[in-house]
Amino acid sequence: MLLAQFLTLLAFVVGGVVFYLEARRRRLATSGIGKLTFVALVAGLAGAKITELIFGGGEFWMLFDPSTGGRTIIGGVIAGWIAVEIAKWRLGIKRTTGDMFALALPAGEAVGRLGCFVGGCCFGVESSVPWAVLQHGAFRHPTQLYLAIAALSTFIGLFLVRRLLPEGALFALYLLSFGTYRLIIEFFRAREIVFAGLSVAQWVSVEIIVSSVLLLAYRLRKARLAESVTSG
């Protein structure tokens, strides 16, 4: 249990470090960026715990207990993004910071999912595959490890192409990757179907995929227009 808590906390630390290092690389490592990193960490953790409380059940006191909850990444991402946008407005930062999150989020998730695996949450459906693990009284798909591998692969892929994309496109590409692998892996998780054979997380993933495709198209088109104006 202590190892699971440590890995969950480490996930937020890793995400924060990656965010700050990428900000330094982009020459955005000012005192304002330091504050944004702190805001993102706190809001992300709070959003994850609140979302888990709402959809997973529990008591209100869990929000203040570091040993419970805090593994609902979709809630953490949404809360962190909203908090950062508000903080940017208050600090007068106009440049996009999404691309730093594009690397920080999968790096943090890759570690955090190991905490899920150790703690036994986010477990998969029963399975007889050779790599099935014994959790909750049955052999199951190790979906926590599937998610960790997918997040790590996303981080590596985005890290390799980060210099090739226009500003803002990397975050859209991350959202597209996250939504896609979460939609697929959710089929192997213990889930509650709400409509058309999909769970709440899968429907959110579909929305993320559609939104990310539109955002990516917008960023690429904007970059092409800027390039044509410059060359013209």
Secondary structure, 3 states (H helix, E strand, C coil): CHHHHHHHHHHHHHHHHHHHHHHHHCCCCCHHHHHHHHHHHHHHHHHHHHHHHHHHCCCHHHHHCCCCCCCCHHHHHHHHHHHHHHHHHHHCCCCCCHHHHHHHHHHHHHHHHHHHHHHCCCCECECCCCCCEEECCEEECCHHHHHHHHHHHHHHHHHHHCCCCCCCHHHHHHHHHHHHHHHHHHHHECCCEEECCEEHHHHHHHHHHHHHHHHHHHHHHHHHHHHHHHHC
